[in-house]
Amino acid sequence: VLAETAGVIGEVMPEANLTCEGEWARNLERGFRLCLFQHDHVGDDFVVEPLYNCIWRTRVSDYGVWAEKRHGDNDGRLGSYVWDAPLKDLRKDFDKLHPRTFSVDRDATFAYKAALEELLDGILPVRIRGAFWWTLGLTWQAIDLIGLENLMLFMYDDPDGLHRLMAFLRDDHIAHVEWCEAEGLLTLNNENDYTGSGSLGYTPELPQSDWAEADRVRAKDLWVLSESQETVGVSPEMFAEFVLPYQLPIVERFGLTYYGCCEPV
């Protein structure tokens, strides 16, 4: 049994309770306090591994257009926002898009790891972990670019344009996965790694049987999440035409797929 705490943690563990001053130190303290809260008060089956993870420092560009989001008064918590989708007409605006570019700052990553090792010496070992996406479901990005209403309307009004957009996003996401793999940045996610919409990654099925400890991790050694919560309001036929065919070539590269989040499946 796992209990999701993200929606309440700001109230039960307010920022004012943190004692560290530097932002990086406050992030560490926040993470440690969350583990203690999970253990002392929630009492679920969440596992705390005896080590500390730091993530690769990577940069991912935009698609050549930007959707600025204007958030409500959420006081730092999850909440509502509105945005002006940058693509209004796929026939006229599609050429504004370009594939994203990716880069990694290895020096900054190793320097941060060394600083953590000095701080946590004798307490916790530190390792580098990859954390590059939560979902590879595509519709989140599509809606950022064209808006939720247009995602649904274009299924009727401009099906060719929507197919073109979904193919573009599919290829871009595959390129990101391939880049991470080629750069040796992927790391196993079969421990207490947040998987899907609130699960942990523990499984004996990963990595693949031909993987050895010294090998680079491949996409097929990993979990992946795919979902399409926003298309809950379209028909199964529309989903089968405009969403699933573009998700499958991505998830087929991975070892195990967790499908679905808040949408009924």
C-alpha positions in Angstrom: 0.0 0.0 0.0 1.4 3.4 -1.0 0.0 6.8 0.0 0.5 9.8 -2.3 1.6 12.8 -0.2 2.4 15.4 -2.9 -0.9 17.2 -2.6 -0.7 17.7 1.2 3.0 17.8 2.0 3.1 21.6 1.8 0.5 21.9 4.6 1.8 19.2 6.9 5.5 20.1 6.3 5.5 23.9 5.6 8.6 25.6 4.2 8.8 27.7 7.4 9.9 24.6 9.3 13.1 24.2 7.2 16.2 25.3 9.0 18.7 25.4 6.2 19.3 28.7 4.4 20.8 27.9 1.0 18.4 26.7 -1.6 20.4 23.5 -2.4 20.6 22.7 1.3 16.9 23.4 1.8 16.2 20.9 -1.1 18.2 18.3 0.7 16.5 19.0 4.0 13.1 18.9 2.4 13.8 15.5 0.9 15.1 14.0 4.2 12.1 15.4 6.1 9.7 13.9 3.6 11.3 10.5 4.1 10.9 10.9 7.9 7.3 12.1 7.5 6.5 9.1 5.3 8.0 6.7 7.8 6.8 8.3 11.1 3.3 9.4 10.1 2.1 7.8 6.9 3.3 4.3 7.7 2.8 2.9 4.2 5.0 0.5 2.2 7.3 3.2 0.8 10.9 2.0 0.8 13.8 4.3 1.7 17.0 3.0 0.2 20.3 3.6 2.2 21.8 6.0 -0.3 21.3 9.5 -1.8 20.6 10.1 -5.5 21.7 13.2 -7.5 20.5 13.6 -11.0 22.3 14.3 -14.2 22.4 18.0 -15.0 20.9 18.2 -18.5 19.3 20.9 -20.6 16.5 20.4 -23.1 15.5 23.2 -25.5 12.0 24.2 -26.4 10.3 23.5 -29.7 11.0 26.9 -31.2 7.8 28.3 -29.6 6.9 28.9 -26.0 3.6 28.6 -24.1 3.9 30.9 -21.1 1.7 29.6 -18.2 0.0 32.0 -15.9 -0.7 30.3 -12.5 -3.4 31.1 -10.1 -2.7 32.0 -6.5 -1.7 28.5 -5.5 0.8 29.5 -2.7 3.5 27.3 -4.1 1.2 24.2 -4.4 -0.1 22.4 -7.4 -3.1 24.2 -8.9 -4.7 25.8 -11.9 -3.0 27.8 -14.7 -3.9 29.1 -18.1 -1.8 29.6 -21.2 -1.9 30.9 -24.7 -1.2 28.0 -27.0 1.4 29.2 -29.6 0.1 27.2 -32.6 -3.3 28.4 -33.7 -3.4 26.9 -37.2 -1.3 23.9 -37.9 -1.4 24.6 -41.7 0.2 28.0 -41.1 2.1 27.6 -37.9 3.7 24.1 -38.1 7.0 25.4 -39.6 7.6 27.4 -36.4 8.4 24.1 -34.7 11.8 22.5 -34.6 13.0 19.4 -32.7 14.4 19.9 -29.3 18.2 19.8 -28.6 19.8 18.2 -25.6 23.0 18.7 -23.7 24.5 17.4 -20.5 26.9 19.2 -18.1 29.0 16.4 -16.8 31.4 18.7 -14.9 28.5 20.3 -12.9 27.0 16.9 -12.2 30.3 15.4 -10.9 31.0 18.6 -8.9 27.6 18.4 -7.2 28.1 14.7 -6.5 31.5 15.5 -4.9 29.9 18.2 -2.7 27.2 15.8 -1.6 29.8 13.1 -0.8 31.7 15.5 1.4 28.6 16.5 3.2 27.2 13.0 3.7 30.5 11.3 4.3 30.0 8.4 6.6 26.2 8.8 6.5 25.0 7.9 3.0 26.7 7.0 -0.2 25.8 9.1 -3.2 25.1 8.0 -6.7 24.1 9.6 -10.0 20.6 8.8 -11.3 18.9 9.7 -14.5 15.5 11.5 -14.3 14.7 12.9 -17.7 10.9 12.6 -18.0 7.8 11.6 -16.0 5.7 10.5 -19.0 6.3 9.9 -22.7 2.6 10.0 -23.5 2.9 13.0 -26.0 -0.6 14.6 -25.4 0.7 16.8 -22.6 3.2 18.5 -25.0 0.6 18.5 -27.9 -1.8 20.4 -25.6 0.9 22.9 -24.6 1.4 23.7 -28.3 -2.1 23.8 -29.6 -4.5 23.8 -26.6 -6.8 21.2 -25.2 -9.8 22.4 -27.2 -7.9 22.4 -30.5 -6.5 19.0 -29.8 -10.1 17.7 -29.9 -11.3 20.0 -32.7 -8.4 19.2 -35.0 -9.4 15.5 -34.9 -12.3 16.7 -37.1 -11.2 20.0 -38.6 -7.6 19.2 -39.4 -6.8 15.5 -39.0 -3.8 15.6 -41.3 -2.3 18.5 -39.3 -2.8 16.7 -36.0 -1.3 13.5 -37.4 1.7 15.5 -38.5 2.0 17.1 -35.1 1.8 13.7 -33.2 4.4 12.2 -35.6 6.7 15.1 -34.9 6.3 14.7 -31.2 6.8 10.9 -31.4 10.1 11.3 -33.4 11.3 14.1 -31.0 10.7 11.9 -27.9 12.4 8.9 -29.5 15.3 11.2 -30.3 15.5 12.2 -26.6 15.5 8.6 -25.5 18.2 7.6 -28.0 20.3 10.6 -27.0 20.2 9.7 -23.3 21.1 6.1 -24.2 24.0 7.1 -26.5 25.4 9.5 -23.9 25.3 6.8 -21.2 22.9 8.8 -19.0 20.2 6.2 -18.4 20.2 4.5 -15.1 18.0 1.6 -13.8 14.6 2.5 -12.3 13.7 -0.8 -10.7 14.1 0.2 -7.1 12.2 2.9 -5.1 12.0 5.0 -8.2 8.6 6.8 -8.7 7.0 4.9 -11.5 3.8 5.7 -13.3 1.1 7.5 -11.3 2.3 6.6 -7.8 3.9 3.3 -7.8 7.5 2.1 -7.2 9.7 0.4 -9.7 10.6 -2.8 -7.8 10.5 -5.7 -10.2 12.6 -8.8 -10.9 11.8 -8.4 -14.6 14.3 -5.5 -15.1 17.0 -5.1 -16.3 17.0 -7.5 -19.2 18.8 -10.9 -18.6 21.7 -9.9 -21.0 22.6 -6.8 -19.0 25.7 -6.8 -16.8 26.6 -4.4 -14.0 29.4 -2.8 -16.1 27.1 -2.3 -19.2 25.4 0.9 -20.2 21.8 0.9 -19.3 19.4 0.7 -22.3 15.8 1.8 -22.7 14.8 -1.8 -22.8 16.2 -2.2 -19.2 13.8 0.5 -17.9 10.2 1.2 -16.9 8.4 3.9 -18.9 5.1 5.7 -18.3 2.7 6.5 -21.0 -0.7 8.1 -20.6 -3.2 10.4 -22.2 -5.4 11.8 -19.4 -6.5 14.8 -21.4 -8.2 12.6 -24.1 -10.6 11.0 -21.7 -13.3 13.0 -23.5 -12.7 11.6 -27.0 -14.1 8.4 -28.4 -12.1 5.1 -28.4 -11.9 5.4 -32.2 -10.3 8.8 -32.0 -7.9 7.7 -29.4 -7.0 4.7 -31.5 -6.3 6.9 -34.5 -4.6 10.0 -33.1 -2.9 8.9 -29.8 -2.1 5.2 -29.3 -0.3 4.7 -32.7 2.2 7.4 -31.8 2.8 6.2 -28.3 3.5 2.6 -29.2 6.8 3.1 -31.1 8.1 4.9 -28.0 7.0 2.4 -25.3 8.1 -0.6 -27.4 11.7 0.5 -26.8 11.4 0.0 -23.1 11.4 -3.1 -20.9 8.1 -2.5 -19.1 5.3 0.0 -19.6 3.1 1.5 -17.0 0.0 2.8 -18.8 -2.4 5.3 -17.5 -2.7 7.9 -14.7 -5.9 9.7 -13.8 -7.8 8.6 -16.8 -10.0 5.4 -16.7 -8.3 2.6 -18.7 
